[in-house]
Amino acid sequence: MNQSSIWVRSPRYDLTFIMGGALLTLLVPAAGICFPALIPLFLWAWLVLFEGSHFWATFSRTYIDRDFRKQNPGFLTWSLVFFIFPVLMVVLDRQNSGAHYMELYGFFIFLWSLYHNARQHFGFMSIYSNKSGLPGSIKDRFKFGIFAAVVAPQIFFLLNLKFQSAFPSFPKKEAMDPALGFFFNYAPKIATAITFLYLVSTYIKSRPFANIEGGKVPFLYGMVCLIFYSVMFYVVAPMEPFYSAAANGAQAFMVIAVMNSLFHNIQYHAIVWHYSHKRYGEGKSKSDDYGLAKWVGGSFLRYAAVALFFGGVFAGIVWNLGDWPSVFGNYTPNAASTWAYCLFLGIIGHHFYLDQKIWRPSQQQELQSYLGLKQANMKASQAS
């Protein structure tokens, strides 16, 4: 088995961007401890460079790709309904005094973001286990393991920190029944310990079936995610707020807000750039009907420039939500602008929906080819 064929792109590329983003993200709390006054700067840099720009990455391979638009007109049109949902929440709140539909929808989007992150890791694990020549039973174990590695720490964060912050009626730790508090605190951690052993046993089971290097890649990826999410939610989250001037619930989890998405953002840009390079940049004929996407995706500098522009626009929307301090730490409480609320949650919800539809190699032959899965599947068929 060619060593490069077991990676999405190459060992260096994958270890730097698809897995290495975890290490870069873990530097955020370290920087927050050393330079807490700079946390607002870290937040806005992340919003422009990574968070907002990664939403653009989805548009770059859908709406501006003429060929994709021709093949998926209904899907791309109907998906825009996610810009209507936050508008409906605003209307319902104004018609029902004392209602909190806007806040509840925002919390729903946050929960979806946790699933969205877990789903992305599931996708990468599927790619690695498929390209490693593993049988179906071992691939399924690795995929179950990655979900458990990510979701258990997420549940810990929800039960012990996020629910108390979002819902005043949720029992606080100090007022919680001791048995319930013990369960909330330790059940996810026990699940993570079991997941570690499960991934180790899965790797041992995989060795007779896979090339020695290939069998290591899914295991390595699972360990990276297990360690990253355990550190983020079991260690860093309970230490919040790092920013001593935090004035609201959002600011109290400013470091976690960055960490929860930064690893995901880096991975997403890595896979979209790989896709763009394969689709638009590898000597495609002039007759390929990709439109503006070919011009943007055919050059890293153009791709990055447009992504950063969109990141700046997104940061402007976030500023008008009124939740965050300025780059310099100045904060004046203001009610969120309705248009900013609708655009913010519209962009995020729309991205989540598009993303879970456009990255399905089992249903897209072209995508299989770009990811090297078609060749892996052919080899698996020949071997069987």
Order of alpha helices (4+ residues) and beta strands (2+ residues): alpha-alpha-alpha-alpha-alpha-alpha-alpha-alpha-alpha-alpha-alpha-alpha-alpha-alpha-alpha-alpha-alpha-alpha
